[in-house]
Structures are given as C-alpha cells and as structure tokens.
Amino acid sequence: MPDATTHTEVHQSIQHLIETVEAQGQGDELVVILLRGVAEMLTKRQPRGGALSDEQVAFLIESDAFTEQEFADTEARLARGDLAELERKTRLGAITDSLSVAEVAQVLSIDAARVRRRHAKGDLYAFVAGGRRRYPLWQFTGDPAQPVLPGLPALVQGLPADMHPASVQGFMTTPQEDLRVDGIGMKPVDWLLRDGDPQALVEILGSFLQS
C-alpha cells in the first residue's frame, strides 16, 4: 500500500505537470489528457519473464545483432526500467506537442467543424488521446500564408495505420539519411517545407517497417 511519502510525490508530480502545461499557455484539457495517458500506461500489465535462453543469446551475439557488452547493457537497461521510462516520456511528449481542435481552428482561422472535415478528408493528421483528438504541432508551419506543411495529405494517406503518434513525431523531426541535401540528412518536416516529394517519406517508412 502506498505510504505518505509516495502520495506526496504523486501530488507534487501532478502539480508540476499542471504548472508546466499552464506555463506553456495550454489549458486544462491537455492536463486531463496527459493524466489519462499516464494512468493508461501505468495500468498496462508489464510482461513477466520472457528471459532468453542461453542458446537464443548465443544466436543473437553470433549473428552480430549484439556484441556481448551491448546485450549485457540492454539487459541492464531493461532491468532498471530505462526503456519503459523512455517510452512513457516519448508518448507523453507526443501529446504535449499537439493541439486541440479549437486550437487548430485558431491557427488555421477556420471553425472547429471545418478542422474536423479536413481531418476526415485526410488533409490533417490527428490521433486520439484521453478520448480527445489531438493534432501534432509538427504538421503546422507557423506561416500564415501556408500554415500546413505542403504535401501533408499525401503523407497522411501513406502513414501506416498502426504507427504510434510518438513514432510518427520522431520520424518527422529526426534527420533521415535517405533525405540528403548537400550531403546532409534532412528532417522530413524540412523536406516537405522545401516542396520535397512526400512519397519519398512514405517509401522510407515502408522500407523501415519491412526491415
């Protein structure tokens, strides 16, 4: 049973979350969604056991998938819960870096009904968190003349349906070796801003998921 110290830490963490969201100019809706997201992840059952046999470990090392040290480091990270913590932060970060329907309506200078219609047509990318639809920030340019990334509908259509929003965000905001300009890998967001072919992004994702 949680002790008084645990309850205090939980209360402080929630208060810090609320203050952080408010400092970013976000409303109570985002706080509720983040708390629901935390609750959902905490209630997921963690897999038990699952340790690899000596033969399986040897196969991974002999096939050059891991060195002995890399495998040992990975096991240690799993035991410490580092990967689970990273997953939580990544998923909550995707929620934080997103907008509500009302906020998107303000950005695009249209009403909420038109935002929903544009999403239904595939002109905007969104995901559901805490029972509410959220629109990632990466798809908006901040330019009133062209507020949405060029080529976005083609990209949205080509995104794998089961790809987690945090993975989509990571892909869109991380330089890709297959998008080289002047010898430097570009972020997919910047690629589209320069009128790059969105199909190139779809093909990179397809190759990655099939590998």
Secondary structure as GFF3:
##gff-version 3
##sequence-region A 1 211
A	DSSP	alpha_helix	4	23	.	.	.	ID=ss1
A	DSSP	alpha_helix	28	43	.	.	.	ID=ss2
A	DSSP	alpha_helix	54	62	.	.	.	ID=ss3
A	DSSP	alpha_helix	68	80	.	.	.	ID=ss4
A	DSSP	alpha_helix	82	96	.	.	.	ID=ss5
A	DSSP	beta_strand	98	99	.	.	.	ID=ss6
A	DSSP	alpha_helix	101	108	.	.	.	ID=ss7
A	DSSP	alpha_helix	112	120	.	.	.	ID=ss8
A	DSSP	beta_strand	127	129	.	.	.	ID=ss9
A	DSSP	beta_strand	132	136	.	.	.	ID=ss10
A	DSSP	three_ten_helix	137	139	.	.	.	ID=ss11
A	DSSP	alpha_helix	152	158	.	.	.	ID=ss12
A	DSSP	alpha_helix	165	172	.	.	.	ID=ss13
A	DSSP	beta_strand	176	181	.	.	.	ID=ss14
A	DSSP	beta_strand	184	186	.	.	.	ID=ss15
A	DSSP	alpha_helix	188	193	.	.	.	ID=ss16
A	DSSP	alpha_helix	198	210	.	.	.	ID=ss17
###
